[in-house]
Amino acid sequence: MDLTRRQLLGVGGALSAAALLAACGGGSGDEPAGSASGGSAKPRKGGTLRVGALGRAGAITRDPHGTQSNESDYLILSLVYDTLTVPGAKPNTLPRLAASWKPSADLRTWRFTLAKGARFHDGSPVTAEDVVFSLKRLRATPSGASRLPGIQAKNITAEGTDTVVLVSDYANAELPLLTRLTTFVVPEGTSDKDIAKAPGTGPFKLDWFRSGNARLVRNDDWYGGEVHLDAIEVKIFESPQAMANALLAGQIDVASNAGAVAARTAASRKDIQTVRRPNDMAMPLVMRTADGPFADPKVREALRLAVDREAMVKQVLSGYGTVANDILGTGDPAYDKDVPQRTRDLAKARKLLREAGFDTSRTYELFTTEDIAGLAESATLLASQLREAGVKIKVVKQESAVFWDKTWLKGDLYTTYWGTNDSVVFFASKTMVSDSGQNEAGWKDSAFDKAYEKAIGTADTARRTKLLQQLQQIEYDRSGYLLWGMADGIDLAASRVRGLPTLPGYGRVQLESAWLAS
């Protein structure tokens, strides 16, 4: 998921600079917004939480700035390392390693002040130079331009010991929001050889790591507040069903992102609780626009019209989700609900294919993985529906490592997934502007680029919302995405688990407030 890619786990909606600054007073309590309620019981200290997370041994990474295609890797890294900001409910960007931030009048220069008392796990204080080093290292990754959009490495500097200055190439009212994901901080000068052993600043310290499994112990000196658990043990599973079976057998306490099938399996068990995050994950079909058989906008429109979205949600997601409309960022307050909902129209789809001169005698490959529950199943059902419009599809399942290395960003037709949905700007900056490092469809549209820069450079919320709606209309009309539905995020947990996060995207891996009832 880079965000890591997929986890990415979430970035927020359109906030004005003033609203972003209001986030600076945030804090954490025993039962914060965005966590599963433990009722009126006082959190109990102690115990080890055993968490199952999806992943494959061949795709393990220990680099906090690398591409994490395993849920297990991202969970571990997110507990060991802190980002500058984190998701919240209202506002949806809250302080973490950065205690506050302030923009210049032109929204190009942002100053982030570090949290007082922040220390690495080895006891050394976190300085602005550590953050600068980490952000520059992040910026140097293959997807660095997307992770820090508009920020050149030379424009990341320290001001004293506790202030980091980011200067954007253009006005950007959303910059704090975009630092919620992979801005993990390591000590200045950490070499690539030693990155896996670099101390973090997070609520848990790494005790041991073996083949994707890990034990993390509480960081009693964490600046962010009280941590209740003694330890978290993360166990890697290659399939949601195996993970759910381990939960039902009492081998783990939490099955993270288990999916709809596992939720149905556990529905009759009174000793299992379901934590449901509505519309948590986007599972689009990507159609390459730069070249190849889907470069013609008429062909892409035909494929969108050939899909039965309600059937997809019912069959692939077992109803644990909602129909989508080819615009990513459905949870954004600026999401345009007035754009007409696309519905199935096979006659029009066939007509558009004829007008485009599309070769219906050829069989096209649709690449997918089994990284998350329902992804491969979505490809199979999509292929069946597209055949009814005359498009012959062969589904090709690839191992995770092969898919992310060989197909992602390069393929003509493939499934992908993003564990976030609360920001139109996030997806625009990461995957759709012409120079984005994670431009999954190879889409270049000057009108979209201009609309994006105008929107993020506008401080007034109402005005920016209108501009973002223009952006969404262009995406709806001609992007490379076919977003048929949004899947609910589903965690399964033993009845004694309390304080699990309920926020979407990156928010769901914030387990520092979790605790175990006796």
Secondary structure by P-SEA (a helix, b strand, c coil): ccccccccccccccccaaaaaacccccccccccccccccccccccbbbbbbbbbbbccccccccccccccaaaaaaaaaaccccbbbbccccccccccccccccccccbbbbbccccccccccccccaaaaaaaaaaaaaccccccccccccccccccccccbbbbbbcccccccccccccccccccccccccccccccccccccccccccccbbbbbccccccccccccbbbbbbbccaaaaaaaaaaccccccccccaaaaaaacccccbbbbbbcccccbbbbbbccccccccaaaaaaaaaacaaaaaaaacccccbbbbcccccccccccccccccccccaaaaaaaaaaacccccbbbbbbbbccccaaaaaaaaaaaaaaaacbbbbbbbbcaaaaacccccccccbbbbbcccccaaaaaaccccccccccccccccaaaaaaaaaaaacccaaaaaaaaaaaaaaaaccccccccbbbbbbbbbccccccccccccccccccccccccc
